[in-house]
Structure formats: structure tokens, C-alpha cells
Amino acid sequence: MNEFILVWSYLKAKPLNTVLNVLLFALGIAVITVLLLFSNQLEEKISSNAKGIDLVVGAKGSPLQLILCNIFHIDYPTGNINLKEAEQISRSRLIKKAVPLALGDSYQSYRIVGTTPEYVDLYHLELAQGEWWNRELETTIGATVARELKLNVGDSFQSTHGLAEGGSGHEEQRFVVKGILKQTNSVVDNLILTSVETVWHVHEHAAADTTEANHDIHAQPDTTFVASRLIPTHPAGDSTKEVTSLLIQYRSPMAAIQLPRMINSESKLQAASPAFETARLFSILGVGVEILTGFAYVLIFISALSVFIALYNSLKERRYDLAIMRSMGASKGKLFINIVLEGAVLTALGSAAGLLLGHGILIALGTGVEEMRKAGLTGLVFYSEEWIILAGSLLLGVICALIPAVQAYRTDISRVLASN
């Protein structure tokens, strides 16, 4: 009889024990799989989103908040910085490129980012449809924004203040979609890009409307813009305009030593390093991941112990069957392999079920949870570490089966048959 058929017959003979052992093992493997998929994808997303950005300069506050807001767009700004101060920083000989960001508004929780064409170069963005924003109130939107909000080129919408839905709206100012970006699998997929002047324009009109309603002063007239280093259509050194932050690329390695210290100590601004802050973020997240991983290993240990007990107990019940097999010509080695194979099959079933369950959980979360969907986290990826998990599980099953297998190998045929 084929070894696998024989093993499968033994497992089917006790379906409750088999299902319990497989389920326990699957739960442990599923937890490890979810953590592996989540942490690896999160690390990849963070690395790709911060790639090419050496420093973020913004208002004083939490440096981690500055990074989360201006690179990953999942937090609120620490404040705004004066355009004149931003211009002074950008002129430093240590800086190769300084890209301004102006934040504050959103549309259905998707952030509107005022910036310059240099932001496009920073992330190597390409158009899928339409064209780049060119005039005030024109936007180029990310692929996720277009898909989730069902926006097409030529559609219009009005923004709301802040990131949360239901905020106060700018009813008189309607944005127009001029283009849609190709999928990048980065944070840009969730952004609505426009010019810095648009952000100023919208908020100037909002302030003007409030002033007119209170009858305090006359509404401010529109401004005619000329050339500047940071904002090409705005006068250099304007002390009334503000941006949220600057994304900076260093000109040389020496800048990494001098520039952050100079900004933090000699100005009212704050400089935060994405590399340092993301490492700190991973160390914070790592505590939770380690706790969950420890819990998963406990589950796997319990399931391995359960497999061992099940094989040991079943061996006592099957001593007569094994003796009959020996009397019919089966060798001691064949009995040994039979028990080891049974342990390996149990853990293989549990591992396969756990991997499928782990991927299924992340697919369900990626489909049903908006934040997971925005982050682009999915279960439809496979990492090489999963092969290690599978191989390790099979090895554990073999180890659990060794003692029962050795006892089966040492079975005294004559004594067992005589006792029955």
C-alpha cells in the first residue's frame, strides 16, 4: 500500500484530532504570515516614499509628525513657515533641490498638496491620462484617488478644510481635474496635486469672504505674480505668504552634517531626517510586532506539542496494527518512515492552511479597511521567507514524530501479538 494513502487513512480515522492539530498550527502560521506581509510591505512603502528626500524642513514641533505629514501624508502639519524664510534656506550652497509643499485642504479625506513641478521629478511621476496642472484650481490626481472617487479628466470638486470628511468647505472655489497619474504604489497615488498658488488662492478667498461677512475691511484684490526661486509665479521674499514645508535633497554628504544643525540652532524652523525618524518609527512598531510574533510562536509550540501527544497516543492504539504490518513483511524502517510522514503531513497541512489564512486576512483587510487600501497593503504578494516558514514547519513535524517513530521501530512483534 502507498505510504501516503496509509497515513491519510490514519488521519481520517480520527478527524477531530486531525482538525484540531491542523487548526492550532494554522493559527500560529497565519499570525506570523500576516506580520511578515504587513511589516515587509510597510517597510517597502516607507522606504520608497522617502527615497530621494534627505531632509524635511518645517515649523517647530515633533520631528516624527513633520515626516509623517509631509512625506507619508498621514498626520497634520506642525504649522506653516514663512515664504521668505523658506527662500533663505533654499539658497544654501548645501542644497541641491528644495521642493515646497502647501497643505491644509482635502477632498473626501484625500489630501490636496500644493507644490511645484519639481515634485513630479522627485517621484518620477508619469501621466496615465490628461495633462499636468498649469493654472490655479487645476489638479493632477493620483491613481487611487481617481479609482476610489470615480473622478475623470474634466470633473470638478470642492475642497474641505483639514483631512477629515465633513469639514468646512470652500464652496466658491471648485478644483478641476486636468490629469490622472499612473499607478506608482506610493503615497502619491492618494494625493491631489496642484500649485502652491492654488492653495493660497483658495484660502485668501475664504479669508476675504469671512472679512466681507463681518464688514471689517475690504476683500483683498488678486495679486499679479512674477518669478521666484521656490514658487516660480510668486515674488521672491514675500513676507505674507507661507508654505507648510520644504523637501530637500543634499548637494554633498557634508550637508548631512551641517545643514540640520544649522537650521535647528540658527533659525525658527525645524529640520527632520526621514532616515532617522523612520528608523525610530520602526523601533516603536517593532515592539508590537515582537509581542505578536511571540504569541504566534507560543501557538506553534502548543500545536507541535499537540501533534506529538496525538502521535504518541495513536501509537499505543496502533501497536497491534504495526505488528501485523511487520508480520506481513514491512520493515522496521518502513514503520519509522510511516510515523514520521504522519507528523510531516499534519504540520504541512497546518502550514499550508496558515499561509492561505494569513494571505486571506490581509486581502480582506486590504479590501474592506480604507486606510489599508490607501496604503496599498495587500495579501496578493509572496515573500521568500514564507518558504522558510513552510520548511521549518515540516522540520518541526518530523521532530515531533521522532520519539513515536523510534518506539514504532522498536516494536516487539511477538510480544504485541501474544498480548492480543
C-alpha positions in Angstrom: 0.0 0.0 0.0 1.2 3.5 -0.8 2.7 5.3 2.3 0.7 8.5 1.8 -2.6 6.6 1.4 -1.9 4.7 4.6 -1.0 7.9 6.5 -4.1 9.7 5.2 -6.3 6.7 6.3 -4.9 7.0 9.8 -5.6 10.8 9.9 -9.2 10.4 8.6 -9.8 7.7 11.2 -9.6 10.5 13.9 -11.0 13.6 12.2 -11.5 15.7 15.3 -7.9 15.3 16.5 -6.6 15.9 13.0 -8.7 19.1 12.5 -7.7 20.4 16.0 -4.0 19.9 15.4 -4.1 21.4 11.9 -6.2 24.4 13.2 -3.8 25.1 16.0 -0.8 25.0 13.7 -2.6 27.1 11.1 -3.4 29.9 13.6 0.2 30.2 14.6 1.5 30.2 11.0 -1.3 32.7 10.0 -0.2 35.2 12.6 3.4 35.0 11.5 2.4 35.3 7.9 0.2 38.4 8.5 3.1 40.0 10.4 5.6 39.2 7.7 3.4 40.5 4.9 2.4 43.6 6.9 5.9 44.6 8.1 7.7 43.9 4.8 5.2 45.8 2.8 5.1 48.7 5.3 8.9 48.9 5.2 9.0 48.8 1.4 6.3 51.6 1.3 8.1 53.8 3.8 11.5 53.3 2.0 10.0 54.1 -1.5 8.1 57.1 -0.3 11.1 58.7 1.5 13.5 57.8 -1.3 15.3 60.8 -2.7 14.3 63.1 0.3 17.2 63.8 2.6 15.6 66.4 4.9 12.2 67.9 5.6 12.1 71.5 6.9 9.0 72.8 8.6 7.7 74.6 11.7 8.9 73.7 15.1 7.2 70.7 16.7 7.5 66.9 16.6 10.1 65.8 14.0 8.2 62.5 13.6 5.0 64.4 12.9 6.8 66.5 10.4 7.9 63.4 8.5 4.5 61.6 8.7 2.7 64.7 7.5 4.9 65.9 4.7 6.2 62.6 3.3 3.6 60.0 4.2 0.6 62.4 4.4 -1.0 60.6 7.4 -0.7 63.3 10.0 -1.4 67.0 10.5 1.1 69.8 9.9 3.2 71.2 12.7 2.4 74.6 11.3 3.4 76.8 8.4 6.7 78.6 7.6 7.2 82.0 6.1 8.0 82.0 2.4 10.8 84.4 3.0 12.4 82.1 5.5 11.9 79.1 3.1 13.6 81.1 0.3 16.6 81.8 2.5 17.0 78.1 3.4 16.7 77.1 -0.3 19.6 79.4 -1.3 22.1 77.5 0.8 25.0 76.1 -1.2 24.5 72.8 0.6 21.1 72.2 -1.1 20.7 70.7 -4.5 16.9 70.8 -4.6 14.2 72.3 -2.3 10.6 71.4 -3.1 7.9 73.4 -1.3 4.6 71.9 -0.1 1.5 73.8 0.9 -1.1 71.7 2.8 -4.3 72.3 4.6 -7.3 71.0 2.4 -8.6 67.7 1.3 -11.4 66.1 -0.8 -13.2 63.2 0.8 -10.1 62.6 3.1 -7.7 62.6 0.2 -5.1 65.4 0.7 -4.7 68.3 -1.6 -1.0 69.1 -2.0 0.2 72.5 -3.4 3.7 72.1 -4.9 5.8 72.7 -8.0 6.7 70.6 -11.0 9.9 69.6 -9.1 7.7 67.3 -7.0 6.9 65.3 -10.2 10.6 64.9 -10.8 11.3 63.8 -7.2 8.9 60.8 -7.5 9.4 60.3 -11.3 5.7 60.6 -11.9 4.0 59.9 -15.3 0.6 60.7 -16.6 -1.9 58.0 -17.4 -4.5 60.5 -18.8 -4.8 64.2 -19.4 -2.1 66.7 -18.6 -0.3 68.3 -15.6 -1.8 71.2 -13.6 -0.9 74.5 -15.1 -3.2 77.2 -13.8 -4.8 77.9 -10.5 -7.5 75.4 -9.3 -6.2 72.8 -11.8 -5.2 69.4 -10.3 -3.5 66.2 -11.3 -4.7 63.4 -9.2 -3.2 60.0 -8.1 -4.4 56.7 -9.5 -6.1 55.6 -6.2 -7.9 58.9 -5.9 -9.3 58.6 -9.4 -10.3 55.0 -8.9 -11.9 55.3 -5.4 -13.7 58.6 -6.0 -14.5 57.8 -9.7 -13.0 61.0 -10.9 -12.2 61.6 -14.6 -10.4 64.3 -16.5 -12.7 67.3 -16.7 -14.5 66.6 -13.5 -14.7 69.3 -10.8 -15.0 69.2 -7.0 -14.7 71.5 -4.0 -12.3 71.0 -1.2 -12.8 70.9 2.6 -10.6 72.3 5.3 -8.4 69.7 7.1 -8.1 65.9 6.4 -11.4 64.6 7.9 -14.6 64.4 5.9 -17.3 66.9 6.8 -15.0 69.8 7.4 -15.9 73.4 6.3 -15.9 73.6 2.5 -14.7 76.3 0.1 -17.9 76.4 -1.9 -16.9 79.2 -4.2 -13.7 77.6 -5.4 -14.0 74.4 -7.5 -11.0 72.4 -8.5 -10.8 70.9 -12.0 -9.2 67.5 -12.8 -6.7 68.1 -15.6 -4.8 64.8 -15.4 -4.6 61.3 -13.8 -1.2 59.8 -12.7 -0.1 56.3 -13.5 -0.1 53.9 -10.6 3.1 54.2 -8.6 2.3 52.1 -5.5 3.5 55.0 -3.4 1.8 57.7 -1.3 1.4 59.8 -4.4 -1.4 57.5 -5.5 -3.5 59.0 -2.7 -2.7 62.7 -3.4 -4.3 65.5 -5.3 -1.5 67.7 -6.8 -2.0 71.3 -7.6 0.1 74.6 -7.5 1.1 76.3 -4.3 -0.7 79.4 -5.6 -3.9 77.5 -5.7 -3.7 76.7 -2.0 -3.0 80.4 -1.3 -5.8 81.5 -3.7 -8.4 79.3 -2.0 -7.5 80.4 1.5 -7.3 84.1 0.5 -10.8 83.9 -0.9 -12.0 82.1 2.2 -10.4 84.8 4.4 -11.9 87.5 2.2 -15.3 86.0 2.4 -15.2 86.0 6.2 -13.9 89.6 6.3 -16.7 90.7 3.9 -19.3 89.0 6.0 -18.0 90.8 9.1 -17.8 94.1 7.3 -14.4 94.8 8.8 -12.2 95.6 5.8 -12.5 95.3 2.0 -11.6 92.0 0.3 -8.0 91.7 -0.9 -7.5 92.2 -4.6 -5.8 89.4 -6.7 -2.1 89.6 -6.9 0.0 89.6 -10.0 2.9 87.2 -9.7 6.5 87.4 -11.0 9.4 85.0 -10.9 10.9 83.4 -7.8 13.3 80.5 -6.9 10.8 78.4 -4.9 7.5 79.4 -6.3 8.0 80.4 -10.0 4.9 82.5 -10.1 5.3 84.4 -6.9 7.5 87.4 -5.9 10.7 86.3 -4.0 10.8 87.4 -0.4 7.0 87.9 0.1 6.6 88.1 3.8 2.8 87.4 3.8 2.8 84.0 2.1 3.5 80.7 3.8 4.3 77.1 2.9 4.0 74.0 5.1 7.4 72.5 4.4 10.4 72.0 2.2 11.5 68.6 0.9 15.3 68.9 0.5 18.0 67.0 -1.4 21.6 67.5 -0.3 24.2 68.6 -2.8 27.0 66.7 -1.0 27.5 64.4 2.0 28.8 67.3 4.0 25.3 68.8 4.0 24.0 65.9 6.2 26.4 67.1 8.9 26.0 70.8 8.6 22.5 71.6 7.4 20.2 70.1 10.0 22.3 71.5 12.9 22.4 74.9 11.2 18.6 75.0 10.7 17.6 73.7 14.1 20.0 76.0 16.0 20.1 79.2 13.9 16.5 79.6 12.7 12.9 79.4 13.9 12.5 76.3 11.6 12.9 72.6 12.3 14.8 70.1 10.2 14.0 66.4 10.4 15.8 63.5 8.7 13.4 60.9 7.1 16.0 58.1 7.6 16.4 58.8 11.3 12.7 59.3 12.0 11.6 56.2 10.0 14.1 54.1 11.9 12.6 55.4 15.2 9.1 54.6 13.8 10.2 51.1 13.1 11.6 50.7 16.6 8.2 51.8 18.0 6.3 49.4 15.7 8.8 46.7 16.3 7.7 46.3 20.0 4.1 45.4 19.0 5.3 43.1 16.2 7.7 41.2 18.5 4.8 40.7 21.0 2.5 39.3 18.4 5.3 37.2 16.9 6.0 35.8 20.4 2.3 34.9 20.7 2.4 33.1 17.3 5.4 31.1 18.4 3.6 30.1 21.6 0.7 28.9 19.4 3.0 26.9 17.2 4.7 25.3 20.2 1.3 24.3 21.6 0.3 22.9 18.3 3.6 21.0 18.0 3.1 19.6 21.4 -0.4 18.6 20.4 0.9 16.8 17.3 3.5 14.9 19.5 0.8 13.8 22.0 -1.5 12.8 19.2 1.1 10.6 17.6 2.3 9.2 20.9 -1.2 8.2 21.9 -2.1 6.9 18.5 1.0 4.7 18.6 -0.3 2.9 21.7 -3.6 2.2 19.9 -1.9 1.1 16.7 0.7 -1.2 18.2 -1.2 -4.3 17.0 -1.7 -2.8 13.5 2.1 -2.1 13.3 2.8 -5.7 14.5 0.6 -7.1 11.8 2.4 -4.9 9.2 5.7 -6.3 10.4 4.4 -9.9 10.2 3.3 -9.2 6.6 6.8 -8.2 5.6 7.0 -4.4 6.5 10.5 -3.5 7.7 11.3 -1.5 10.8 12.4 1.3 8.6 9.1 1.4 6.9 7.2 1.8 10.2 9.6 4.5 11.2 9.0 6.4 8.0 5.3 5.9 8.3 5.1 7.7 11.7 7.5 10.5 10.7 5.5 11.0 7.5 2.3 11.3 9.5 3.8 14.1 11.6 5.1 15.9 8.5 1.7 15.6 6.8 -0.1 17.1 9.8 2.3 20.1 10.0 2.3 20.5 6.2 -1.5 20.8 6.2 -1.3 23.2 9.1 1.3 25.3 7.4 -0.5 25.5 4.1 -3.8 26.4 5.8 -1.9 29.0 7.9 -0.3 30.6 4.8 -3.6 30.7 3.0 -5.4 32.1 6.1 -2.7 34.8 6.6 -2.9 35.9 2.9 -6.7 35.8 3.1 -6.8 38.0 6.2 -4.6 40.7 4.6 -6.7 40.5 1.3 -9.9 41.0 3.4 -8.3 43.9 5.3 -6.9 45.5 2.2 -10.3 45.3 0.6 -12.5 46.3 3.5 -10.4 48.8 5.5 -10.0 52.2 3.8 -6.7 53.0 5.4 -5.2 49.7 4.4 -6.5 50.2 0.9 -5.0 53.7 0.7 -1.6 52.4 2.0 -1.7 49.8 -0.8 -1.2 46.8 1.6 -2.3 43.6 0.1 -2.2 39.8 0.6 -1.5 39.2 -3.1 2.2 39.1 -2.6 4.6 36.2 -1.7 7.9 36.6 0.1 10.8 34.1 0.0 10.6 33.9 3.8 7.4 32.0 3.5 9.3 29.1 2.1 11.4 29.2 5.2 8.3 29.1 7.3 7.0 26.1 5.4 10.3 24.2 5.6 10.6 25.0 9.3 7.1 23.7 9.9 7.8 20.4 8.1 11.0 20.0 10.1 9.1 20.7 13.4 6.6 18.0 12.4 9.4 15.5 11.8 11.0 16.3 15.2 7.6 15.9 16.9 7.2 12.4 15.3 10.8 11.2 16.1 10.1 9.7 19.5 6.8 7.9 18.5 8.7 6.7 15.3 11.6 5.3 17.3 9.1 3.4 19.5 7.4 2.1 16.4 10.8 1.0 15.1 11.5 -0.9 18.4 8.1 -2.7 18.5 8.5 -6.3 19.5 6.2 -8.2 17.1 5.9 -11.5 19.1 5.1 -9.7 22.4 2.4 -7.5 20.9 0.8 -10.4 19.0 1.0 -12.6 22.1 -0.7 -10.0 24.3 -3.6 -9.8 21.8 
